[in-house]
Amino acid sequence: MAQTLQLTLVTPERALADERVDEVRIPGLGGYFGVLPGHAALFSELGTGVLTATRDGGVETFAIAGGFVEIRDDAVRVLADVAEAPPDVDVARAEASGKRAEERLGDGDGGVDRTRAQAALERARTRSAVARGNRQVLHS
């Protein structure tokens, strides 16, 4: 039997995953990183992006924004501020949020908090991508 990892994905509101997987791809604060069985112990801050879990050739995706991940003893514990599985994403709401963020970023008014608007745009794009079955998100 091939070696696997135990993936646990929780938010403050609920648990989304607690299962054995072959591989996990995680959006870290500094970029994506992959986790295979035997990975070195690690504690990292999460960024915004698509978490993918591979098992028996199939792939599960989750939209993730913020939080932490701990990797130890072939266990990946993701404590996300926000996480959604594809069926949970309200696509219309995500697209409307992205449009509002793009408008704020395009606004010449100096009163716009560009950091917050960019973060909102990344979250909206991630949510839309997961809902549509995409595993990658292009952030500007």
Buried (B, 14 or more C-beta within 10 A) or exposed (E): EEEBBBBBBBBEEEEBBEEEBBBBBBBBEEEBBEBEEEBEEBEBEBBBBBBBBBBEEEEBBBBBBBBBBBBEEBEBBBBBEBBBBBEBBEEEEBBEBBEBBBEBBEEEEEEBEEEEBBBBBBBBBBBBBBBEEBEEBEEE
